[in-house]
Amino acid sequence: MELIKRRVDEVTFFLTMLAVVLPVFSIAAAQGFLFLAFLSFLFEKGIRRDTGISLPPLKAPLLLFMAFTLLAYLCSPEPEIGSPPLRKFVLFVIIILVVNDFSKPRLFQTYQALFTAGFIAAGFSIYQYFFLLRGAVTDRLTGFMGHWMTLSGEMMLVFVALAAYFIFARPSPKLLWWIALGVVGLSLTLTLTRSVWMATIAGLLTLLWMRCYHWKSLAVVPLCLVLLLSMAPRVFRERMWSVFDSQNPSNYARLAIWKAGLRMIEAHPWVGVGPQRVSRVFYDYHPNSNDRYRSGFFPVHMHNNLLQFAAERGIPCALAWLWLILKIAIDHWRGFRRDEDGTQTKAIYAVGFISVVVLFLAGLFEFNFGDSEVLMIFLFLVSAPYAMKA
């Protein structure tokens, strides 16, 4: 019986690892393995009656977030279209699987598998850029994904997680990890996604500050960025400076969409306009209906996590989500500061903390929490530190 228990435990771990690594290649495959991992986990708990299910200290904000989402769904004028956000809650099973089935060695195995998968996906996107000529702003890299925002969100998480792993865990051989970091970083650059660029730069600055609590460590990155920007091809310089252009199509669209979102919140502060209804009712709250023909104007969502939840599901839901994100960040920051071994455990906390930082910052300009591929990787990275306490 002990042999069977051990084998089932290994199967659950392996299936979960595939579930959190494969989103960079295929969301269907990743979710299929997640389903199998949960079935294996339930079978494991059925034969191991001596152990319960450990849960991280996130129950209150997570349950509130889910409850307010359900309330918004029930109050929606069109509940028949609002089920996708409810189905997405299945992905949060990743938290339970990681916390209950992962040890420190297993976490590092999964990190390395994720970094390897990210390296391959990044390599394919670079191939797209140079050989399939997918480098224009209107025809950006997608890698194995269907949209450039998904690719850039995944590469952002892989890049900062790999950077934190490299800085604090000090793996060997270092050359391989330098190459992987460079390839993923190049892919991230070639996506031309400004919000992800800014979030990644902020993440690198944060990691350097966490490693060396001194202003000099913060000065290194801006200096390097100035040098790189001065030597970068024209398309990258123009893309970066376009952040300050109020007439840029993307900039205009975001400002207009945010204003309409605030009007939605004002009109429906408690339960929002209803899940999946933002795009359907958008022009009821946006005064210029001609913008529907404007280049780069895509009001499919609010292009901001907090604003999206508030407009779609109400202010209480948005506050519950913000509480969840802050709780994870504070827990991992405290764990990082409290740990004194300076290597593996510190690296796990650093990966979890920096993942929250970059997802939140990039999410000021994009609804990345609603992207299943990005969310699955994120949930693994932020669950990992809780696995050490289970």
N, C-alpha and C positions, 0 to 999 in steps of 0.2 A: 504493500500500500504506500509506503514512504517513497518508493521509486516512482510510482504513478503520480503522486503529489508533486514530486520534484520535476517530472517530465511535463506535467500540465502547467506548472509555474513557468518553465522555460518556454513553452509554446506561447503562453499569454504574453510574456515579455517580447518574444520575437515578433509576434503579430502586431503588438503595440508599436514596436520600433518601426516596422514597415508602415504603419498608419501615419506616423508623424514625420517620416522621411520622404515618402512617396508624393506628398502634395506638390513638390517641385516638378514632378513628371505627369501625374494624373490624379485628379481629385476623385474620380470614380474608383480607381484602384485603392487609393488611400482610405476612402470611406468603407469600401468593402472589407479591407483588413481591420478597420476599426470595429466593424460589426462582429467579425470573427473573434477579435481580441476580447470583446465584451462577453461573448458567449463562452469563451474559454475561461474568462475570469469568473463568471457565474458558476461554471462547472467546478472550478478550483475551490471556490468558497463552499460549494455544496459538499465536497469531499473532505474539506478541512474545517471541521466544525469547531476547532479550537481557536480560531482567529476570527475577529470581526472585520468590518470595513473601516479603515481610517479615512478621515476627512480633514482637509486643511481648514484653518480658521477663516474661511470665506463664506460660510453658510448664510449668514444674515444678508450681506449685500447681494450675493448671487441669487438667493431665493427671492429677494425683493425685486431684483431686475427681471427675473422670470415671471414673477407674479404680476408686475405692472405691464409687462409685455402681453401676458394672457388677458389682462383686463382691457387693454387697448384693442386687442383682437375681438373680444366679446362685444365691445362697444362700437366697433367699426361699422360704418354704413355698408361696407362691402366685405364681410368676413370671408366670403368665398375666395378672395384673392390674397388673404392675409396670412395664410398658413406657413409660408417659407421661413419666417423668423422663428416660429415655434419648432419647426423641424430642425432648425440649426442648433437648437439646444442639445440635440443628441451629441454634438461634437464635444460638449463639456464633459462627456464620459472620459475623455483623455485625462482630465484631472484625477479622477478616481483611479484609473489604471496606473498612471505614473506614480502617484503617492503610495499605492498599495503594492506594486510589483517591482519597483525599481530600487536598486541599491546604488551606491556611489560608483562601483565599477560599471554597472549597467547604464548609468547616466552618461558616463564617458564613452562607452561603446556607441550609444545612440548619438551623442554629439558628433563623433567622428564619422558615423554613417551619414548624418545630415550634412556635414561639411563636404563629404565626398560627393553626395548627391547634388549639393549646391554647386560644387566645382564643375560637375558634368553639365548641369543645366546652364551654368554661366558660359561654359565653353561653346555650347550649342547656340546660345544667343549671340555670342561674339562671331560665330560662323555666319549667322543671319546678317549681321551688320556688314561684314566684309565681302561676303560672297553672294548674298541675296539682296544686297543694297537696301536693307531695312533700317536706315539711319535717319530719315526725315522725321520732323515733329509730327507730321500727319500720317506717317507710316512707321511707327516705332517698333522696337524689338518686343517680341512676345515670348521668346523661348518656346517651351512646351505648353505655354499657357494660351488662353484665348484673348488676353488683354495685357497691354504693357503695364498697367497699374498693378496687376496681380504679380507679374514677373518682378517689377521693381520692389514691391512690398516684401516678397519672399527673399530677394537678394539682399535687401536691407537687413532683415532679421538674421540671415545666415552670416552676412559680413560682420555685423557688430557682435554676434555671438562668437564667431571665430576670432575676432580681435580680442574680446574679453578672455576667451580660452587661451589664446596665445600669450597675452600679457600676464595672466595670473597663474595658469597651470603650467606654463613653460614646457610645452611638449617637445619631444624629440622624435625624429630628426627635424630640426627647425626649418631647413630649406624647403621641405615639402609643404609645410604650413605657410611659409612665406609665398610660395607659388600659388597655393590655393587662395590665399588672401588677395593676392594681386589679380588673379583671374576673376574672382567674384567682384572685386572692386571695380575692375574695368567694365564688366557687364553692367554693374550698377550705374556707372558713369554714362555708358552708351545708351541707357534707357531714356536719357534726357528728361527725367522726372524730377522737377525742381523741389517739390515737397520732400521727396525721399532724399535728395542730395542734402538739403538743409538739416533734416532730422539725423542723417548719418554723421554729418560734420559735428552736430551738437553731441551725438553719442560718443564720437571719438574724443572730443574735448572732455566729456564727463569721465570716460575711462582713464584718460591721462591724469586727470585730477584725482581720481580714486587711487591711482597707482602712486602718484607723487603729489602730495598736498602742498603745492607751491605754485605761485603765479607763473613761474618760468615754464612749467609744464603746459600751461594753457596758452602760452605765447608761441609754442612750437607749431601747433596746427595752423593758426592764421598765417604765420610766415610761410609755411609750406604751401598753403592754399593760394596765397598771393603769387608765389613763384609758379605754381602749376597753372594758375589762371592766365598769367602773362604769357606762358608758353603754349597754352591750349589752342587747338584749332578754333577758327572763328565761330563755328556753329555752337561750340560749348560756351564761349564768352557771351555770345548774343543770347543764348538760352538763359544764362545766369542773370544777365542784366535785365532781361525781360520781366523779372520779378517786380521791377520798379515802374513798369510801363502800364499806366491805367487803361490804355486802349488795347492792350494785348487781349485777344479773344478769351483766353482762359481766365485772366484777371477780371475782365468785365463780367464774365459769366458767373464766377464765384461770388463776387460782390452782389450781383443781382439775385442770385439764388439764396444767399444768406439773408438778404432783406425780405424776400418772400417767405423764407423760413421763420423769421421773427414774426411776420404777420400771421402765419399759421399757429405759432405758439400763443400769440395774443388771443386768437380766436378760439383755440382749443387747448388751454393750458394743462388740463388734467389727464386726458387720454389721447391727445394728439388727433391728427386727421385719420389715423388708422394705419396699421401695417401694410406696406406696399402701395400706399395711396398717394405718396408725395408727388410722383410724376403725373398721376391722373388729375390731381386738383391744382397743380402748380400754377396754371395761368388764371385761376380764380383769385390768386393772391399776388400775381405779378402784373403790373399795369401795362406793360408793353408786350402785347401778344405777337407782334411782328418779330420778336426775338427768336421765335421758334425757327425762323429761317436764317438766323445769324450763324456764321461759322463758329464752331467750337462751343455752341450753346447746348449743353446736354443736362437738363434738369431731372435726371433719373433719381438722384438723391441729393442730399444737402452738401456733399463734399466736406463734411465735418462730422465727426462721430457724435459729439455732444449735441450739436444742433439737430442732427438726424433723429436721434432718440427723442429729443424734446418735441420736435415737430411731428414725428410719426406716432410716438407712443405716450407723449406727455412729459411734463417737467419732473414728476416723481420718478419715472423710469430713467430719465437722464441723470438725475441725482444718484439713483441707486447704482447705475453704471460707473459714475465718477467715484463713488465710494469704493466700489470693487477695485477699480484701477489704483486708486490711492492706497488702499489696504495692501494690495500686492506689493506695490513699490516700497511702502514703509516697512513691511515685513522683511523684504529682501535687503533693504538698506541697513536695517538694524542687524540682520544676520551677518552681513558683510563686515560691518564695523565691529561686531562682537567677536567674530572668529579671528584667531590669532595664528593659525597654522601657515597662512600666507601662500598656500598652493591650491590643492584640489577643492577643498570646501569653499574657500574664498572665491575661486573661479566660478563655482556653481551659483553662488549668490550674485556675483558680478554679472553673469550671463542673464540671470533672471531679472535683475534690476534694470540693466541697460536695455533689455527687450521692451520693458514697459515704457522707458523714456522715449525710445525712437518710435514705437507704435503710437504713443500719445501725440508726439510732436508732428509726425507725418499725418496723423489723423485730424489735425487742425485744418487740413486742406483736402482731406479725402476720407471717404467712409470705409476705411480699411478693416474695421472690426466686423463689417458685413461681408468681407471676402473670405469664403470658406477655406481656401488654400492658405492664405496668410494666417487666419485664425487658428488653424490646426497646428501650425508650427509654433505660433505664439503661445498657445495653451501648453504645449510640451515644455517650452523654454521657461515659462513662469511657474509651472508645476514642479519642476525639478528640485528647487530648494526645499519644498515641503516634503519631498520624499525622504530626505535625510532625517526628518524629525518623526516620521511615521513609526 
